[in-house]
Amino acid sequence: MKDLKTRLEKGQVVIGTDLTMKNLRLGKIEKVLITKNCPTEVKEEILRFSDEVKIEQLDKTNTELGIICKKPYAISVIGYLKEK
């Protein structure tokens, strides 16, 4: 979680399924974080497009991840952008 907080401060993450999938297709993601209660269809879609990307299953729920990211909503998926 420390790495996540650091990356959030630096703006090196994309939050949400849509943005993560868009950036996965463009090859801009190096790692994807998925919450333990992420919908199955979302997990399957991410796995389909993430051949060369690390996927980490968190032990947090989407509500907890939203709180960690200081957002007023639940977050199921976060993508780490590749460093330039």
N, CA, C and O atoms as a GROMACS GRO file, in nm:
protein
  336
    1MET      N    1   0.082  -0.120   0.000
    1MET     CA    2   0.000   0.000   0.000
    1MET      C    3   0.086   0.126   0.000
    1MET      O    4   0.044   0.231  -0.048
    2LYS      N    5   0.207   0.116   0.054
    2LYS     CA    6   0.296   0.232   0.056
    2LYS      C    7   0.331   0.275  -0.087
    2LYS      O    8   0.333   0.394  -0.118
    3ASP      N    9   0.357   0.177  -0.173
    3ASP     CA   10   0.387   0.206  -0.314
    3ASP      C   11   0.268   0.273  -0.381
    3ASP      O   12   0.286   0.366  -0.461
    4LEU      N   13   0.149   0.228  -0.350
    4LEU     CA   14   0.028   0.287  -0.408
    4LEU      C   15   0.015   0.433  -0.368
    4LEU      O   16  -0.012   0.519  -0.452
    5LYS      N   17   0.035   0.461  -0.240
    5LYS     CA   18   0.022   0.600  -0.192
    5LYS      C   19   0.126   0.690  -0.259
    5LYS      O   20   0.095   0.804  -0.296
    6THR      N   21   0.247   0.640  -0.274
    6THR     CA   22   0.353   0.718  -0.340
    6THR      C   23   0.315   0.747  -0.484
    6THR      O   24   0.329   0.860  -0.531
    7ARG      N   25   0.266   0.645  -0.555
    7ARG     CA   26   0.228   0.662  -0.695
    7ARG      C   27   0.107   0.755  -0.709
    7ARG      O   28   0.099   0.831  -0.806
    8LEU      N   29   0.014   0.749  -0.615
    8LEU     CA   30  -0.101   0.840  -0.617
    8LEU      C   31  -0.054   0.985  -0.607
    8LEU      O   32  -0.102   1.072  -0.680
    9GLU      N   33   0.040   1.010  -0.516
    9GLU     CA   34   0.092   1.145  -0.498
    9GLU      C   35   0.162   1.196  -0.624
    9GLU      O   36   0.154   1.314  -0.656
   10LYS      N   37   0.229   1.106  -0.695
   10LYS     CA   38   0.303   1.144  -0.816
   10LYS      C   39   0.215   1.144  -0.941
   10LYS      O   40   0.260   1.186  -1.047
   11GLY      N   41   0.091   1.096  -0.929
   11GLY     CA   42   0.002   1.091  -1.044
   11GLY      C   43   0.038   0.981  -1.143
   11GLY      O   44   0.016   0.995  -1.263
   12GLN      N   45   0.093   0.871  -1.092
   12GLN     CA   46   0.138   0.761  -1.177
   12GLN      C   47   0.039   0.644  -1.180
   12GLN      O   48   0.077   0.531  -1.208
   13VAL      N   49  -0.088   0.672  -1.152
   13VAL     CA   50  -0.189   0.567  -1.154
   13VAL      C   51  -0.310   0.613  -1.234
   13VAL      O   52  -0.335   0.733  -1.251
   14VAL      N   53  -0.385   0.516  -1.283
   14VAL     CA   54  -0.517   0.542  -1.338
   14VAL      C   55  -0.616   0.466  -1.252
   14VAL      O   56  -0.592   0.351  -1.215
   15ILE      N   57  -0.726   0.530  -1.222
   15ILE     CA   58  -0.826   0.472  -1.132
   15ILE      C   59  -0.948   0.432  -1.212
   15ILE      O   60  -1.002   0.509  -1.292
   16GLY      N   61  -0.992   0.308  -1.190
   16GLY     CA   62  -1.115   0.261  -1.253
   16GLY      C   63  -1.091   0.164  -1.367
   16GLY      O   64  -0.984   0.163  -1.429
   17THR      N   65  -1.191   0.084  -1.394
   17THR     CA   66  -1.183  -0.019  -1.496
   17THR      C   67  -1.165   0.040  -1.635
   17THR      O   68  -1.078  -0.005  -1.711
   18ASP      N   69  -1.245   0.140  -1.670
   18ASP     CA   70  -1.240   0.196  -1.806
   18ASP      C   71  -1.104   0.256  -1.840
   18ASP      O   72  -1.048   0.225  -1.944
   19LEU      N   73  -1.052   0.340  -1.751
   19LEU     CA   74  -0.921   0.402  -1.778
   19LEU      C   75  -0.809   0.299  -1.777
   19LEU      O   76  -0.716   0.308  -1.858
   20THR      N   77  -0.818   0.203  -1.687
   20THR     CA   78  -0.714   0.099  -1.682
   20THR      C   79  -0.716   0.016  -1.810
   20THR      O   80  -0.611  -0.013  -1.866
   21MET      N   81  -0.836  -0.022  -1.856
   21MET     CA   82  -0.846  -0.100  -1.979
   21MET      C   83  -0.796  -0.021  -2.100
   21MET      O   84  -0.724  -0.075  -2.184
   22LYS      N   85  -0.832   0.105  -2.108
   22LYS     CA   86  -0.787   0.190  -2.219
   22LYS      C   87  -0.634   0.195  -2.223
   22LYS      O   88  -0.574   0.180  -2.329
   23ASN      N   89  -0.572   0.217  -2.108
   23ASN     CA   90  -0.427   0.227  -2.102
   23ASN      C   91  -0.358   0.092  -2.118
   23ASN      O   92  -0.245   0.085  -2.166
   24LEU      N   93  -0.425  -0.016  -2.077
   24LEU     CA   94  -0.372  -0.152  -2.102
   24LEU      C   95  -0.361  -0.176  -2.252
   24LEU      O   96  -0.259  -0.226  -2.300
   25ARG      N   97  -0.466  -0.142  -2.325
   25ARG     CA   98  -0.466  -0.161  -2.470
   25ARG      C   99  -0.358  -0.078  -2.539
   25ARG      O  100  -0.305  -0.118  -2.643
   26LEU      N  101  -0.325   0.037  -2.480
   26LEU     CA  102  -0.222   0.125  -2.537
   26LEU      C  103  -0.081   0.088  -2.490
   26LEU      O  104   0.017   0.150  -2.532
   27GLY      N  105  -0.071  -0.012  -2.402
   27GLY     CA  106   0.059  -0.056  -2.353
   27GLY      C  107   0.123   0.038  -2.252
   27GLY      O  108   0.245   0.041  -2.239
   28LYS      N  109   0.041   0.116  -2.182
   28LYS     CA  110   0.094   0.214  -2.087
   28LYS      C  111   0.091   0.169  -1.942
   28LYS      O  112   0.132   0.243  -1.852
   29ILE      N  113   0.043   0.048  -1.917
   29ILE     CA  114   0.029  -0.003  -1.780
   29ILE      C  115   0.136  -0.108  -1.751
   29ILE      O  116   0.163  -0.194  -1.835
   30GLU      N  117   0.197  -0.099  -1.630
   30GLU     CA  118   0.295  -0.200  -1.592
   30GLU      C  119   0.243  -0.296  -1.486
   30GLU      O  120   0.295  -0.406  -1.470
   31LYS      N  121   0.139  -0.254  -1.412
   31LYS     CA  122   0.084  -0.339  -1.307
   31LYS      C  123  -0.061  -0.301  -1.283
   31LYS      O  124  -0.097  -0.183  -1.292
   32VAL      N  125  -0.144  -0.401  -1.251
   32VAL     CA  126  -0.285  -0.376  -1.222
   32VAL      C  127  -0.316  -0.430  -1.083
   32VAL      O  128  -0.280  -0.543  -1.050
   33LEU      N  129  -0.383  -0.350  -1.003
   33LEU     CA  130  -0.430  -0.391  -0.871
   33LEU      C  131  -0.580  -0.416  -0.880
   33LEU      O  132  -0.655  -0.333  -0.932
   34ILE      N  133  -0.623  -0.531  -0.828
   34ILE     CA  134  -0.764  -0.569  -0.831
   34ILE      C  135  -0.808  -0.600  -0.689
   34ILE      O  136  -0.739  -0.672  -0.617
   35THR      N  137  -0.922  -0.548  -0.647
   35THR     CA  138  -0.973  -0.573  -0.513
   35THR      C  139  -1.031  -0.714  -0.502
   35THR      O  140  -1.059  -0.779  -0.603
   36LYS      N  141  -1.047  -0.760  -0.377
   36LYS     CA  142  -1.096  -0.896  -0.358
   36LYS      C  143  -1.242  -0.914  -0.397
   36LYS      O  144  -1.286  -1.026  -0.422
   37ASN      N  145  -1.319  -0.804  -0.404
   37ASN     CA  146  -1.458  -0.816  -0.446
   37ASN      C  147  -1.484  -0.754  -0.583
   37ASN      O  148  -1.596  -0.712  -0.614
   38CYS      N  149  -1.380  -0.747  -0.664
   38CYS     CA  150  -1.394  -0.699  -0.801
   38CYS      C  151  -1.483  -0.796  -0.879
   38CYS      O  152  -1.467  -0.918  -0.866
   39PRO      N  153  -1.577  -0.745  -0.959
   39PRO     CA  154  -1.665  -0.835  -1.035
   39PRO      C  155  -1.587  -0.930  -1.126
   39PRO      O  156  -1.486  -0.892  -1.186
   40THR      N  157  -1.632  -1.053  -1.135
   40THR     CA  158  -1.565  -1.157  -1.212
   40THR      C  159  -1.545  -1.117  -1.358
   40THR      O  160  -1.439  -1.141  -1.414
   41GLU      N  161  -1.647  -1.057  -1.419
   41GLU     CA  162  -1.635  -1.019  -1.561
   41GLU      C  163  -1.526  -0.914  -1.582
   41GLU      O  164  -1.460  -0.912  -1.686
   42VAL      N  165  -1.506  -0.827  -1.484
   42VAL     CA  166  -1.400  -0.726  -1.494
   42VAL      C  167  -1.263  -0.794  -1.485
   42VAL      O  168  -1.172  -0.763  -1.562
   43LYS      N  169  -1.249  -0.888  -1.390
   43LYS     CA  170  -1.123  -0.962  -1.376
   43LYS      C  171  -1.089  -1.035  -1.505
   43LYS      O  172  -0.975  -1.031  -1.552
   44GLU      N  173  -1.189  -1.101  -1.563
   44GLU     CA  174  -1.167  -1.177  -1.686
   44GLU      C  175  -1.124  -1.086  -1.801
   44GLU      O  176  -1.036  -1.121  -1.879
   45GLU      N  177  -1.187  -0.970  -1.811
   45GLU     CA  178  -1.152  -0.875  -1.918
   45GLU      C  179  -1.008  -0.825  -1.901
   45GLU      O  180  -0.934  -0.814  -1.998
   46ILE      N  181  -0.970  -0.795  -1.778
   46ILE     CA  182  -0.834  -0.748  -1.753
   46ILE      C  183  -0.733  -0.858  -1.782
   46ILE      O  184  -0.630  -0.832  -1.844
   47LEU      N  185  -0.762  -0.980  -1.741
   47LEU     CA  186  -0.671  -1.092  -1.767
   47LEU      C  187  -0.653  -1.115  -1.917
   47LEU      O  188  -0.545  -1.154  -1.961
   48ARG      N  189  -0.757  -1.091  -1.994
   48ARG     CA  190  -0.750  -1.110  -2.138
   48ARG      C  191  -0.652  -1.012  -2.205
   48ARG      O  192  -0.588  -1.046  -2.304
   49PHE      N  193  -0.639  -0.893  -2.149
   49PHE     CA  194  -0.555  -0.790  -2.210
   49PHE      C  195  -0.421  -0.768  -2.138
   49PHE      O  196  -0.347  -0.676  -2.172
   50SER      N  197  -0.391  -0.852  -2.041
   50SER     CA  198  -0.273  -0.826  -1.958
   50SER      C  199  -0.167  -0.935  -1.967
   50SER      O  200  -0.117  -0.981  -1.864
   51ASP      N  201  -0.132  -0.976  -2.087
   51ASP     CA  202  -0.033  -1.082  -2.106
   51ASP      C  203   0.101  -1.050  -2.042
   51ASP      O  204   0.161  -1.137  -1.979
   52GLU      N  205   0.149  -0.928  -2.057
   52GLU     CA  206   0.282  -0.892  -2.010
   52GLU      C  207   0.277  -0.797  -1.890
   52GLU      O  208   0.375  -0.727  -1.863
   53VAL      N  209   0.166  -0.794  -1.820
   53VAL     CA  210   0.149  -0.702  -1.708
   53VAL      C  211   0.127  -0.781  -1.580
   53VAL      O  212   0.056  -0.882  -1.579
   54LYS      N  213   0.189  -0.735  -1.471
   54LYS     CA  214   0.168  -0.798  -1.341
   54LYS      C  215   0.028  -0.763  -1.291
   54LYS      O  216  -0.019  -0.651  -1.306
   55ILE      N  217  -0.038  -0.864  -1.231
   55ILE     CA  218  -0.170  -0.842  -1.172
   55ILE      C  219  -0.159  -0.878  -1.025
   55ILE      O  220  -0.112  -0.987  -0.990
   56GLU      N  221  -0.202  -0.788  -0.939
   56GLU     CA  222  -0.197  -0.814  -0.795
   56GLU      C  223  -0.338  -0.813  -0.739
   56GLU      O  224  -0.412  -0.716  -0.754
   57GLN      N  225  -0.374  -0.924  -0.674
   57GLN     CA  226  -0.504  -0.935  -0.608
   57GLN      C  227  -0.487  -0.881  -0.466
   57GLN      O  228  -0.411  -0.937  -0.387
   58LEU      N  229  -0.557  -0.774  -0.433
   58LEU     CA  230  -0.547  -0.713  -0.301
   58LEU      C  231  -0.637  -0.784  -0.201
   58LEU      O  232  -0.734  -0.849  -0.240
   59ASP      N  233  -0.604  -0.772  -0.073
   59ASP     CA  234  -0.690  -0.828   0.031
   59ASP      C  235  -0.787  -0.723   0.084
   59ASP      O  236  -0.844  -0.738   0.193
   60LYS      N  237  -0.806  -0.617   0.007
   60LYS     CA  238  -0.896  -0.508   0.043
   60LYS      C  239  -1.021  -0.513  -0.045
   60LYS      O  240  -1.018  -0.567  -0.156
   61THR      N  241  -1.131  -0.455   0.006
   61THR     CA  242  -1.253  -0.444  -0.075
   61THR      C  243  -1.245  -0.316  -0.158
   61THR      O  244  -1.157  -0.232  -0.136
   62ASN      N  245  -1.337  -0.301  -0.252
   62ASN     CA  246  -1.336  -0.180  -0.335
   62ASN      C  247  -1.368  -0.055  -0.253
   62ASN      O  248  -1.320   0.054  -0.285
   63THR      N  249  -1.447  -0.068  -0.149
   63THR     CA  250  -1.477   0.046  -0.061
   63THR      C  251  -1.352   0.088   0.015
   63THR      O  252  -1.323   0.207   0.026
   64GLU      N  253  -1.278  -0.010   0.068
   64GLU     CA  254  -1.154   0.020   0.140
   64GLU      C  255  -1.051   0.086   0.049
   64GLU      O  256  -0.981   0.179   0.090
   65LEU      N  257  -1.042   0.040  -0.075
   65LEU     CA  258  -0.947   0.098  -0.170
   65LEU      C  259  -0.986   0.243  -0.202
   65LEU      O  260  -0.898   0.328  -0.219
   66GLY      N  261  -1.114   0.269  -0.212
   66GLY     CA  262  -1.160   0.407  -0.233
   66GLY      C  263  -1.118   0.499  -0.119
   66GLY      O  264  -1.078   0.613  -0.142
   67ILE      N  265  -1.127   0.449   0.003
   67ILE     CA  266  -1.087   0.526   0.121
   67ILE      C  267  -0.936   0.550   0.120
   67ILE      O  268  -0.890   0.661   0.147
   68ILE      N  269  -0.858   0.447   0.088
   68ILE     CA  270  -0.712   0.459   0.082
   68ILE      C  271  -0.672   0.566  -0.020
   68ILE      O  272  -0.578   0.642   0.003
   69CYS      N  273  -0.744   0.570  -0.132
   69CYS     CA  274  -0.714   0.667  -0.239
   69CYS      C  275  -0.779   0.803  -0.214
   69CYS      O  276  -0.767   0.894  -0.297
   70LYS      N  277  -0.848   0.816  -0.100
   70LYS     CA  278  -0.914   0.941  -0.063
   70LYS      C  279  -1.018   0.985  -0.166
   70LYS      O  280  -1.028   1.102  -0.201
   71LYS      N  281  -1.094   0.887  -0.213
   71LYS     CA  282  -1.201   0.914  -0.309
   71LYS      C  283  -1.335   0.882  -0.242
   71LYS      O  284  -1.342   0.793  -0.158
   72PRO      N  285  -1.441   0.954  -0.278
   72PRO     CA  286  -1.572   0.931  -0.217
   72PRO      C  287  -1.651   0.817  -0.283
   72PRO      O  288  -1.773   0.812  -0.272
   73TYR      N  289  -1.582   0.727  -0.349
   73TYR     CA  290  -1.648   0.616  -0.418
   73TYR      C  291  -1.560   0.492  -0.411
   73TYR      O  292  -1.440   0.500  -0.382
   74ALA      N  293  -1.620   0.378  -0.439
   74ALA     CA  294  -1.549   0.250  -0.439
   74ALA      C  295  -1.462   0.238  -0.565
   74ALA      O  296  -1.500   0.284  -0.672
   75ILE      N  297  -1.346   0.175  -0.549
   75ILE     CA  298  -1.254   0.154  -0.661
   75ILE      C  299  -1.218   0.006  -0.666
   75ILE      O  300  -1.165  -0.048  -0.569
   76SER      N  301  -1.248  -0.061  -0.777
   76SER     CA  302  -1.217  -0.204  -0.792
   76SER      C  303  -1.086  -0.229  -0.863
   76SER      O  304  -1.022  -0.332  -0.841
   77VAL      N  305  -1.044  -0.135  -0.949
   77VAL     CA  306  -0.925  -0.156  -1.032
   77VAL      C  307  -0.840  -0.029  -1.036
   77VAL      O  308  -0.890   0.082  -1.052
   78ILE      N  309  -0.709  -0.050  -1.020
   78ILE     CA  310  -0.613   0.060  -1.035
   78ILE      C  311  -0.500   0.010  -1.124
   78ILE      O  312  -0.453  -0.102  -1.109
   79GLY      N  313  -0.457   0.094  -1.216
   79GLY     CA  314  -0.344   0.060  -1.303
   79GLY      C  315  -0.225   0.149  -1.273
   79GLY      O  316  -0.240   0.270  -1.260
   80TYR      N  317  -0.106   0.088  -1.262
   80TYR     CA  318   0.017   0.165  -1.246
   80TYR      C  319   0.069   0.199  -1.385
   80TYR      O  320   0.094   0.110  -1.466
   81LEU      N  321   0.086   0.326  -1.412
   81LEU     CA  322   0.141   0.369  -1.540
   81LEU      C  323   0.290   0.339  -1.545
   81LEU      O  324   0.360   0.349  -1.444
   82LYS      N  325   0.338   0.303  -1.663
   82LYS     CA  326   0.481   0.280  -1.681
   82LYS      C  327   0.555   0.411  -1.658
   82LYS      O  328   0.509   0.518  -1.699
   83GLU      N  329   0.670   0.401  -1.592
   83GLU     CA  330   0.750   0.521  -1.568
   83GLU      C  331   0.820   0.560  -1.695
   83GLU      O  332   0.869   0.475  -1.770
   84LYS      N  333   0.826   0.689  -1.720
   84LYS     CA  334   0.885   0.740  -1.845
   84LYS      C  335   1.033   0.756  -1.833
   84LYS      O  336   1.099   0.797  -1.928
   0.00000   0.00000   0.00000
